[in-house]
Amino acid sequence: METIVKDLRAVGLVIGRHIDVHAAGTDRDIAMTFASLVQRRADALLVSPEPLFYDRRTQFLTLAARHALPAIYPAREWAEAGGLMSYGASFTDQFRQAGIYTGRVLKGEKPADLPVVRATKFELVINLQTAKALDIDIPATLLARADEAIE
């Protein structure tokens, strides 16, 4: 975790922004983090792909909307549920890869002999309704790169 925090702060220096990293393990931690973000007048929020956060995505989406905080989330389901945008590995592609692995094992290959496969397809989904509600103009160049724009 320390390496990630260090890397994020280094990126912040390069782009001329201060990046705060918050950890949350409970609903209360999440609420306190949002309170801190609002108090510090954060420009935006990047939510990491933690399973705990996915389980509490309604809380994140509600708090981000309540505080008009633009946020980018780790999976398309977040943008489909009202988040501003998401960028992350395609679950469809990951399941396809799992199917290929399963097929190889069923044909006799040893799981230990199979290579580790990382995600190769990522999706950018932008919710234009949320952008409008936040009074954010999405640049045409970003829209052109999006895999999906939700009207």
N, C-alpha and C positions, 0 to 999 in steps of 0.2 A: 504494500500500500504506500509506503514511504516513497518508493521510486516513482509511482504514478503521480503522487502529489508533487514531487520535485519536477517531474516532466511537465505537468500542467502549469506550474508556476513559471517554468522556463518559457513555455509557449506564451504565457501572458506577457512576459517581458518583451518578447519578440514582437508581439502585436500591439504593445503599448497599453495593455489592460491588466488590472489587478484581478487575479483569480483566487477566490476563496473555495476551499474544499471542506465540505461538511459530511460527517458520517451520521447515519441514523439507523437505529435498530428497532425502534418501536414507533407506534403511532404518535406518541408524545414527542419523540425526537424529531419526527417529520414536521409536526406542527411548530415546534420550537425553531427548527431550521428556517421554515417559511417566515416566521416572525422576525428572525434575524435578517433574512434577505430583504424583507420589506423595510425594516428599520435602517438598513444600510443602503437602501435604494438601489438594489442590484439591477443591472441592465437585463439580465437573462439568467436562465437556469438550464443546465445540462444534467439530465438524469442518467445515471449509469445503469447497466443492465443487470441489476441485482434481483434475484428471485423475490426477495422480500418486497422490493419496490413494485415489481410486477403485480404481486398480490394486493398491493395497496394503491394501484393506479388510480382508482376513483378518488382517493384522498388527495393524491398529487394533482390530478386534473381539476378538482374542485378548488383547492387552495390556489393553484396557478390562475384560474379564472377569477376567483374572488379578489385577488390582489393584482390582476392585470399584469402578470409576470410572463413574458414570452419564454417558452421552454421548448427544448428539443428532447425527444424521448428515444429509447433504444429499439422500439419495434412499431410496426405499422398499426397495430391494434390501439396504441395510444392516440395516434392522429385520427384514426377512425372514430374513437370515442370522444373527440373534441380537443385533443392537444394540438398545439400550433403546427408542429412538424415532428417527424421521426426519421431517424437514420440508423439502420442496423442490418444485420444479416437477414437474408430472406428465410423465413421459417419453411416455406415451400421447398426451397432448394436444399435446406438442411434435411428435411424429411426424405427428399429424393436421394440424397447421399446416403442416408441411413438405410434406405431400401436397397441401394446398390451394395452396400456392405453386407446386409443380411443375405442377399442373393449369393455373394461370393462365399460366405460362410456355409450356406446351405449346399453349395456346389463342392465343398470339401476343403476350402482354404482355411488355414489356422488363423484365428483372430490375432494372435501375437505376431503373425507375419504381415498383417495388413498395415499400410502406412497410416499415420495420423493425417486426417484431412481437415483443413481449416475452411471456414466459409469463403466462398469465392464470389458470391453474388450478394450485393448490398442494395437496399432500397431506400430511396428518399421519398417520403410522402408529406405533402403540404396540405394543411386544412385551411382553405381560403376563407371559410366562414369565420374561423377563429382569428385569422389574420385581420379580417374586416372588423371584428368585435374589438380587437386590440389596437385598431387604427394603424396597422402595419402594412406598408406597401411591399409586396414581394417582388424583387427585381425580376425582369423578364428572363435574364440569364439563368437565375436560379430555378425559375419555373420550367425553363427548357430542359434543365438537367433532372428534374423530378421524374420519378417513375409513375407517380400519380398525384394529381391535384384534386382534392375533394372540394366540390362546389358547395 
